[in-house]
Amino acid sequence: MPIRINLLAEAQAAEEMRRKDPVKRSIWIGAFVVFLVLLASATLQFKIIAVRSEVSGLGVQWKSIEKRVQEINDHRNNTRDLEHKLSALNQFTTNRMLWANTLNALQHVPIDGVQLVNLRTEQTFLLNEAPKARTEAGVSIGKGPSVTERILLTIEGKDYGDKVQSYKQALADYSYFESRLHKTNKVQLTSLSAPQLEGGRMFRAFGLQLFFEEKERHLHD
């Protein structure tokens, strides 16, 4: 049986050891990992550039409509203010003081010995500043200013029989005035003169003031 001798066996063994060298294999693996990292980094950078481009485009679009949006918000606020003012005017129209009813009530409070000489009315409106409003989405939100209505009726007359106190109490107790006058300050005697002679009769001039309940009206109601 012939004997075969492989003269290249040593060289082949050395080559096989070089192919199986763990250091070389680690280098290849490391290079592949670095490639993957670089690829991921490039992909992330591309996404960042794309997002920045999109944000820039949205910013340009917003700039193009920002002025229009502001105009719409201003128009909405102006419309709301007009609606508030119309509401307030409607309140003053429908809830205004009807002096005919007051004069009619005075006719139903007669007192013998008391003669009315003069009536004077005073109706004032005090503007109350509105609290500071907050703004949401360019729209002003909050209560508007209010107006306090104050009504004063002054009566001047002549008392021929020391009846002024009775007349004062009768006014305060009459149903019309009782429901409309101020609860703690209804009728006040503001003046009472010394006795005077007129046509053979003695009288004293007097003055009364009737304070009506204050009413507060809001522009936003």
C-alpha positions in Angstrom: 0.0 0.0 0.0 1.6 3.3 -1.1 2.3 6.0 1.5 1.2 9.6 0.7 3.1 12.5 2.1 1.5 15.9 2.0 4.4 18.3 1.8 2.1 21.3 2.1 0.3 20.1 5.2 2.3 22.5 7.4 1.5 25.5 5.2 -2.1 24.6 5.0 -2.3 24.3 8.8 -0.8 27.7 9.2 -3.2 29.2 6.7 -6.2 27.6 8.5 -5.0 29.0 11.8 -4.8 32.5 10.2 -8.4 32.2 9.0 -9.6 31.2 12.4 -7.6 34.0 14.2 -10.0 35.6 16.7 -8.4 39.0 16.5 -9.0 39.2 12.8 -12.6 38.1 13.3 -13.1 40.8 16.0 -11.7 43.4 13.6 -14.3 42.4 11.0 -17.1 42.4 13.6 -16.0 45.8 15.0 -15.9 47.3 11.5 -19.4 46.1 10.8 -20.7 47.6 14.1 -19.0 50.9 13.3 -20.7 50.8 9.8 -24.1 50.2 11.4 -23.5 53.1 13.9 -22.5 55.4 11.1 -25.6 54.3 9.1 -27.9 55.0 12.0 -26.3 58.3 12.7 -26.7 59.4 9.0 -30.3 58.2 9.0 -31.0 60.2 12.2 -29.3 63.3 10.8 -31.4 63.0 7.7 -34.6 62.8 9.8 -33.5 65.9 11.8 -32.9 67.9 8.6 -36.3 66.8 7.3 -38.1 67.8 10.5 -36.3 71.2 10.6 -37.4 71.8 7.0 -41.0 70.9 7.9 -40.9 73.2 10.9 -39.5 76.0 8.8 -42.2 75.5 6.3 -44.9 75.6 9.0 -43.4 78.8 10.4 -43.6 80.4 7.0 -47.2 79.3 6.7 -48.0 80.7 10.1 -46.5 84.1 9.3 -48.6 84.2 6.2 -51.9 83.7 8.2 -50.9 85.4 11.5 -52.0 88.8 10.4 -55.4 87.5 9.2 -55.9 85.6 12.4 -55.2 88.7 14.4 -57.7 90.7 12.3 -60.4 88.0 12.9 -59.7 88.1 16.7 -60.0 91.9 16.7 -63.2 91.7 14.7 -64.6 89.1 17.2 -63.7 91.3 20.2 -65.3 94.4 18.6 -68.4 92.4 17.8 -68.6 91.2 21.4 -68.2 94.8 22.7 -71.0 96.0 20.4 -73.3 93.1 21.6 -72.5 94.1 25.2 -73.4 97.8 24.5 -76.6 96.8 22.7 -77.5 94.6 25.7 -76.9 97.5 28.1 -79.0 99.9 26.0 -81.8 97.4 25.9 -81.6 97.2 29.7 -81.8 100.9 30.1 -84.8 101.0 27.7 -86.8 98.2 29.2 -85.9 98.9 32.8 -85.9 102.6 32.8 -87.5 104.6 35.6 -91.2 105.3 34.9 -91.9 108.6 36.6 -95.6 108.4 35.7 -96.0 105.6 38.2 -94.2 107.6 40.9 -96.4 110.6 40.4 -99.4 108.4 40.5 -98.3 106.9 43.8 -97.8 110.4 45.2 -101.5 111.1 44.5 -102.5 108.1 46.7 -100.6 109.4 49.7 -102.7 112.5 50.6 -102.3 114.0 54.1 -104.6 116.8 55.3 -102.7 119.9 56.1 -99.8 119.1 53.7 -99.4 120.9 50.4 -96.8 119.9 47.8 -95.1 122.8 46.1 -92.2 121.4 44.1 -90.9 118.0 42.9 -87.3 117.5 41.7 -85.8 114.3 40.4 -82.2 113.3 40.1 -81.0 110.3 38.2 -77.3 109.6 38.0 -75.2 106.7 36.5 -71.9 105.8 38.1 -69.5 103.9 35.9 -67.7 101.0 37.7 -64.4 99.9 36.1 -64.3 96.4 34.9 -62.0 93.8 36.5 -58.9 92.9 34.5 -59.8 90.4 31.8 -57.7 87.5 30.8 -56.9 86.6 27.2 -57.2 83.2 25.7 -56.3 82.5 22.0 -56.3 86.2 21.3 -59.8 86.6 22.7 -60.5 88.8 25.7 -62.5 87.0 28.4 -64.0 88.7 31.4 -66.8 90.8 32.8 -67.2 94.2 31.3 -67.8 97.4 33.2 -71.0 98.0 35.1 -73.1 101.0 35.8 -74.8 101.9 39.1 -78.0 103.8 38.7 -79.0 106.1 41.6 -82.4 107.8 41.7 -83.4 110.6 44.1 -86.7 112.3 44.4 -86.9 115.6 46.3 -90.3 116.9 47.6 -90.8 120.5 48.8 -94.0 121.5 50.5 -95.9 123.3 53.2 -97.0 121.9 56.4 -100.1 123.6 57.8 -100.7 121.4 60.8 -97.5 119.8 62.0 -98.2 116.8 59.7 -94.8 116.5 58.0 -93.7 113.5 60.1 -97.0 111.7 59.4 -96.6 112.4 55.7 -93.0 111.1 55.8 -94.1 107.9 57.4 -97.0 107.5 55.0 -94.7 107.8 52.0 -92.3 105.1 53.4 -95.2 102.7 54.2 -97.0 103.0 50.8 -96.6 99.8 48.9 -95.2 101.4 45.7 -92.4 103.2 47.6 -91.9 100.4 50.1 -90.9 98.0 47.3 -88.7 100.5 45.5 -87.0 102.7 48.1 -83.7 102.0 49.8 -84.2 99.5 52.6 -82.2 101.5 55.3 -82.5 105.0 54.0 -86.0 105.4 52.6 -87.3 109.0 53.3 -85.3 111.7 55.0 -86.5 115.1 56.2 -83.9 117.5 54.9 -85.3 120.8 55.9 -88.0 122.3 58.1 -88.5 126.1 58.4 -89.7 128.2 61.2 -93.5 129.0 61.2 -94.6 131.5 58.6 -97.9 133.3 58.0 -99.7 133.1 54.7 -103.2 134.2 54.0 -104.0 134.1 57.7 -102.7 130.6 58.1 -99.4 129.4 59.7 -97.3 126.9 57.9 -93.8 125.5 57.9 -91.9 124.8 54.6 -90.3 121.4 54.5 -88.1 119.3 52.3 -88.1 115.5 51.9 -85.8 113.2 49.9 -86.8 109.7 48.8 -83.8 107.4 48.0 -84.6 104.6 45.5 -82.8 101.3 45.6 -79.6 101.4 43.6 -79.5 99.2 40.5 -76.3 97.8 39.0 -76.3 96.9 35.3 -73.5 95.0 33.5 -72.7 95.6 29.9 -72.1 91.8 29.5 -75.5 90.8 30.7 
